[in-house]
Amino acid sequence: MTTRAGFVALIGEPNAGKSTLTNQMVGAKVSIVTHKVQTTRARIRGVAIEDDAQIVLVDTPGLFQPRRRLDRAMVAAAWSGASDADVVVLLIEAHRGITDGVEAILENLGEVAGDRPVALAINKIDRVEAPHLLKLTKDMNDRFPFTESFMISAEKGHGVKHLRKWLGSMMPESPWLYPEDQIADLPLRMIAAEMTREKLTLRLHQELPYQLTVETESWEERPDGSARIDQIIYVVRDGHKGIVLGNKGETIKAISKAAREELEEFLGRRIHLFMQVKVREKWLDEAERYSEMGLNFKDGNG
């Protein structure tokens, strides 16, 4: 049997639905999904199987105008994800149409994609009427020579199988790149840290989530099949530490419980999760923090 395997980069503005689409295609939760923008910091890859093809999804951070070092490193990771892939999929939101952000992506797309096939995926189609969708598809295709256009709802799964089938057919002939039962190439330590960060993001409001990062400090396998996981939440100020802990430690307890339950479900076994909150004023300028997130610190320059 001839097998195929390759990389697909999902690009788009923050919140376009890239993580939801990754999870829908893989059939498991590998990329964290929240309603805050810029949640996906590292290029989390999910592995989807379509007949004899293995599709490795590179879920890039959303493309936006970078202001800080972390922002710049994230945008660099997104574009390099696109330039390393076999196929690029640009995801846009049906109800938002061609925003300034989409315009900016279209300007760079040709140069980054080179001669690779680029598909357009219009997401959240349930939010608009059919004539609007057809016009948006035409307008986008007038601006860029997309190889194919798809209309999908990543959340509800509409059109996702069709897209996955096409992507499978576009993968180059190759042995599979990952074992059949592997759904993401992120080390489990990073997946655990992402799950906790998702819970923090959902629980805390405004700017705080971008001022904190989570690292899995140690992971100890127990003889009874369970695991003990120790995590550190780094924040930049004492005041932030108080917010994360909450009144009498209630917030951190709730976050810890939610993260532990999700980890147990994901791993299918018992987890003992311990969290510490540490103030580290300069974490946004420390190379080590970036490599823990799978980002290149140097890309933050400029």
VEXDREN-2710 file (C-alpha; in Angstrom, 1 decimal):
% VEXDREN-2710
k/r/px/py/pz
1/MET/0.0/0.0/0.0
2/THR/1.3/3.4/-0.9
3/THR/1.2/5.8/2.1
4/ARG/1.2/9.5/2.1
5/ALA/2.3/12.0/4.8
6/GLY/2.9/15.7/5.0
7/PHE/2.4/18.9/6.9
8/VAL/-0.5/21.3/6.6
9/ALA/-0.2/24.8/8.1
10/LEU/-3.4/26.4/9.3
11/ILE/-3.0/30.2/9.2
12/GLY/-5.3/33.1/9.9
13/GLU/-6.1/35.8/12.3
14/PRO/-6.4/35.1/16.1
15/ASN/-9.7/33.4/16.9
16/ALA/-10.4/32.4/13.3
17/GLY/-11.0/28.9/14.6
18/LYS/-7.7/27.2/13.8
19/SER/-7.5/25.3/17.1
20/THR/-11.1/24.2/16.9
21/LEU/-10.5/22.9/13.3
22/THR/-7.3/21.0/14.4
23/ASN/-9.3/19.3/17.2
24/GLN/-12.2/18.5/14.9
25/MET/-9.9/17.0/12.2
26/VAL/-7.8/15.0/14.7
27/GLY/-10.9/13.9/16.7
28/ALA/-9.3/14.8/20.1
29/LYS/-8.4/17.9/22.0
30/VAL/-4.8/18.7/21.3
31/SER/-4.9/22.4/20.8
32/ILE/-6.3/24.6/23.5
33/VAL/-9.5/26.5/22.6
34/THR/-10.5/29.7/24.4
35/HIS/-12.3/32.8/23.5
36/LYS/-9.3/35.0/24.2
37/VAL/-7.1/35.9/21.2
38/GLN/-3.5/34.7/20.9
39/THR/-4.1/31.6/22.9
40/THR/-2.0/29.3/20.7
41/ARG/1.6/30.3/21.4
42/ALA/3.5/27.3/20.1
43/ARG/3.0/25.4/16.9
44/ILE/1.0/22.6/18.3
45/ARG/0.7/19.8/15.8
46/GLY/-2.2/17.4/15.6
47/VAL/-2.0/14.2/13.5
48/ALA/-5.1/13.3/11.5
49/ILE/-5.5/10.1/9.5
50/GLU/-7.4/10.1/6.2
51/ASP/-7.4/6.6/4.4
52/ASP/-3.7/6.0/3.6
53/ALA/-2.6/9.5/4.4
54/GLN/-1.3/11.0/7.6
55/ILE/-1.9/14.7/7.8
56/VAL/0.2/16.6/10.3
57/LEU/-1.5/19.8/11.2
58/VAL/0.6/22.8/12.2
59/ASP/-1.6/25.0/14.2
60/THR/0.1/28.3/14.0
61/PRO/-0.4/31.3/16.4
62/GLY/-2.8/33.8/14.9
63/LEU/-1.3/36.5/12.7
64/PHE/-1.7/40.0/14.1
65/GLN/0.2/43.2/14.4
66/PRO/2.9/42.4/17.0
67/ARG/3.6/44.9/19.8
68/ARG/5.8/43.0/22.3
69/ARG/8.6/40.5/22.1
70/LEU/6.3/37.6/22.8
71/ASP/4.0/38.8/20.0
72/ARG/6.8/39.1/17.5
73/ALA/8.0/35.6/18.4
74/MET/4.5/34.2/17.9
75/VAL/4.1/35.9/14.5
76/ALA/7.5/34.6/13.3
77/ALA/6.4/31.1/14.4
78/ALA/3.2/31.4/12.4
79/TRP/4.9/32.4/9.2
80/SER/7.7/29.9/9.5
81/GLY/5.0/27.2/10.1
82/ALA/3.5/28.2/6.8
83/SER/6.8/28.2/4.9
84/ASP/7.7/24.7/6.2
85/ALA/4.4/23.0/5.2
86/ASP/3.3/21.0/2.1
87/VAL/-0.1/22.7/2.0
88/VAL/-1.3/25.9/3.5
89/VAL/-4.9/26.5/4.6
90/LEU/-6.0/30.1/5.2
91/LEU/-8.9/30.2/7.6
92/ILE/-11.2/33.3/7.7
93/GLU/-14.5/33.9/9.5
94/ALA/-17.6/34.1/7.3
95/HIS/-19.3/36.8/9.3
96/ARG/-16.2/39.1/9.5
97/GLY/-15.2/38.7/5.9
98/ILE/-12.1/40.5/4.5
99/THR/-10.8/42.4/7.5
100/ASP/-7.6/44.5/7.7
101/GLY/-5.9/41.5/9.2
102/VAL/-6.9/39.2/6.3
103/GLU/-5.7/41.8/3.9
104/ALA/-2.3/41.9/5.6
105/ILE/-2.1/38.1/5.4
106/LEU/-3.0/38.1/1.7
107/GLU/-0.2/40.6/1.0
108/ASN/2.4/38.2/2.4
109/LEU/0.8/34.9/1.4
110/GLY/2.2/34.5/-2.1
111/GLU/5.8/35.1/-0.9
112/VAL/5.5/32.7/2.0
113/ALA/3.6/29.9/0.2
114/GLY/5.7/30.0/-2.9
115/ASP/4.5/27.3/-5.3
116/ARG/2.7/25.3/-2.5
117/PRO/-1.0/24.7/-2.8
118/VAL/-3.0/27.1/-0.7
119/ALA/-6.6/26.4/0.2
120/LEU/-9.2/28.9/1.5
121/ALA/-11.4/27.7/4.4
122/ILE/-14.3/30.0/5.3
123/ASN/-15.3/29.1/8.8
124/LYS/-18.4/29.8/10.9
125/ILE/-20.7/29.5/7.8
126/ASP/-23.7/29.0/10.0
127/ARG/-23.5/32.7/10.9
128/VAL/-24.3/34.1/7.4
129/GLU/-26.6/33.7/4.4
130/ALA/-25.6/31.7/1.3
131/PRO/-25.4/34.8/-1.1
132/HIS/-22.9/36.5/1.3
133/LEU/-20.8/33.3/1.4
134/LEU/-20.6/33.0/-2.4
135/LYS/-19.7/36.7/-2.7
136/LEU/-16.9/36.3/-0.1
137/THR/-15.6/33.2/-1.8
138/LYS/-15.4/35.1/-5.1
139/ASP/-13.8/38.2/-3.6
140/MET/-11.1/36.1/-1.9
141/ASN/-10.4/34.1/-5.0
142/ASP/-10.1/37.4/-7.0
143/ARG/-7.4/38.5/-4.7
144/PHE/-5.4/35.2/-4.5
145/PRO/-5.2/32.1/-6.7
146/PHE/-6.5/29.5/-4.1
147/THR/-6.1/25.9/-5.2
148/GLU/-9.5/25.1/-3.6
149/SER/-12.1/26.8/-1.4
150/PHE/-14.0/25.1/1.4
151/MET/-17.0/26.3/3.5
152/ILE/-16.9/24.8/7.0
153/SER/-18.1/25.1/10.5
154/ALA/-15.1/23.9/12.6
155/GLU/-17.2/23.9/15.7
156/LYS/-20.1/21.8/14.3
157/GLY/-17.9/19.8/12.0
158/HIS/-19.7/20.8/8.8
159/GLY/-17.5/20.5/5.7
160/VAL/-14.5/19.3/7.8
161/LYS/-14.5/15.7/6.3
162/HIS/-14.5/17.1/2.8
163/LEU/-11.5/19.4/3.7
164/ARG/-9.7/16.5/5.4
165/LYS/-10.2/14.2/2.4
166/TRP/-8.8/16.8/0.0
167/LEU/-5.8/17.4/2.3
168/GLY/-5.2/13.7/2.4
169/SER/-5.1/13.5/-1.4
170/MET/-2.6/16.4/-1.5
171/MET/0.0/14.8/0.8
172/PRO/3.2/13.6/-0.8
173/GLU/3.9/9.9/-1.0
174/SER/5.9/9.1/2.1
175/PRO/6.0/6.7/5.0
176/TRP/4.0/7.9/8.0
177/LEU/5.8/10.4/10.2
178/TYR/4.3/9.3/13.5
179/PRO/3.1/6.1/15.1
180/GLU/-0.6/5.5/14.3
181/ASP/-1.8/6.1/17.8
182/GLN/0.0/9.4/18.3
183/ILE/-2.2/12.5/17.9
184/ALA/0.2/15.3/18.7
185/ASP/3.9/15.8/18.8
186/LEU/3.9/18.0/21.8
187/PRO/5.5/16.4/24.8
188/LEU/3.0/15.5/27.4
189/ARG/4.6/18.0/29.8
190/MET/3.7/20.8/27.4
191/ILE/0.2/19.5/26.8
192/ALA/-0.3/19.5/30.6
193/ALA/1.0/23.1/30.9
194/GLU/-1.3/24.2/28.0
195/MET/-4.4/22.6/29.7
196/THR/-3.6/24.5/32.9
197/ARG/-3.1/27.7/30.9
198/GLU/-6.4/27.2/29.2
199/LYS/-8.2/27.0/32.6
200/LEU/-6.4/30.1/33.8
201/THR/-7.4/32.0/30.6
202/LEU/-11.0/31.0/31.0
203/ARG/-11.1/31.9/34.7
204/LEU/-9.2/35.2/34.7
205/HIS/-10.2/38.2/32.7
206/GLN/-8.6/41.1/30.8
207/GLU/-4.9/41.3/30.2
208/LEU/-3.6/39.0/32.9
209/PRO/-3.5/35.7/30.8
210/TYR/-0.8/37.2/28.5
211/GLN/1.2/38.1/31.6
212/LEU/1.5/34.6/32.8
213/THR/2.9/31.3/31.6
214/VAL/2.7/27.7/32.9
215/GLU/5.5/25.2/33.0
216/THR/5.4/21.6/34.0
217/GLU/8.4/21.4/36.4
218/SER/8.3/17.6/37.1
219/TRP/6.4/14.5/36.0
220/GLU/6.8/11.5/38.2
221/GLU/5.3/8.1/37.2
222/ARG/3.9/6.2/40.2
223/PRO/4.0/2.4/40.6
224/ASP/0.1/2.3/40.8
225/GLY/-0.1/3.7/37.2
226/SER/-0.9/7.3/38.3
227/ALA/1.4/10.3/37.8
228/ARG/2.4/13.2/40.0
229/ILE/2.7/16.5/38.0
230/ASP/4.2/19.6/39.5
231/GLN/3.6/22.9/37.7
232/ILE/4.7/26.5/38.2
233/ILE/2.6/29.5/37.1
234/TYR/4.8/32.5/36.5
235/VAL/3.3/35.9/36.8
236/VAL/5.0/39.3/36.5
237/ARG/3.6/41.0/39.7
238/ASP/2.7/40.3/43.2
239/GLY/-0.8/41.6/42.5
240/HIS/-1.2/39.1/39.8
241/LYS/-0.2/36.3/42.2
242/GLY/-3.0/37.3/44.5
243/ILE/-5.5/37.2/41.6
244/VAL/-4.4/33.7/40.5
245/LEU/-4.6/32.4/44.1
246/GLY/-7.9/34.1/44.8
247/ASN/-9.6/34.6/48.1
248/LYS/-8.3/31.8/50.5
249/GLY/-6.8/30.1/47.5
250/GLU/-10.2/29.4/46.0
251/THR/-9.3/30.4/42.4
252/ILE/-6.1/28.2/42.2
253/LYS/-8.0/25.3/43.7
254/ALA/-10.8/25.5/41.1
255/ILE/-8.2/25.9/38.3
256/SER/-6.2/23.0/39.6
257/LYS/-9.3/20.7/39.9
258/ALA/-10.5/21.6/36.3
259/ALA/-7.0/21.0/34.9
260/ARG/-6.6/17.7/36.8
261/GLU/-9.9/16.4/35.6
262/GLU/-9.2/17.2/32.0
263/LEU/-5.7/15.7/32.2
264/GLU/-7.2/12.5/33.7
265/GLU/-9.7/12.2/30.9
266/PHE/-7.0/12.9/28.3
267/LEU/-4.5/10.4/29.7
268/GLY/-7.1/7.9/30.9
269/ARG/-5.6/7.6/34.4
270/ARG/-5.3/9.2/37.8
271/ILE/-3.3/12.4/38.1
272/HIS/-2.0/14.2/41.2
273/LEU/-1.5/17.8/40.2
274/PHE/0.3/20.4/42.3
275/MET/0.7/24.0/41.4
276/GLN/2.8/26.9/42.7
277/VAL/2.5/30.5/41.7
278/LYS/5.8/32.4/41.4
279/VAL/6.4/36.1/40.6
280/ARG/9.0/36.5/37.9
281/GLU/9.0/40.1/36.7
282/LYS/11.1/39.5/33.7
283/TRP/9.8/36.2/32.3
284/LEU/8.7/37.8/29.1
285/ASP/12.4/38.6/28.4
286/GLU/13.8/35.2/29.3
287/ALA/14.9/32.8/26.5
288/GLU/14.2/29.7/28.6
289/ARG/10.5/30.6/29.0
290/TYR/10.2/30.8/25.2
291/SER/11.8/27.5/24.5
292/GLU/9.4/25.9/27.1
293/MET/6.6/27.3/24.8
294/GLY/8.2/26.0/21.7
295/LEU/9.0/29.5/20.4
296/ASN/12.2/31.0/19.3
297/PHE/13.3/33.8/21.6
298/LYS/15.4/35.5/18.9
299/ASP/12.3/35.8/16.7
300/GLY/11.0/38.3/19.2
301/ASN/13.7/40.8/18.2
302/GLY/13.0/43.5/15.7
END
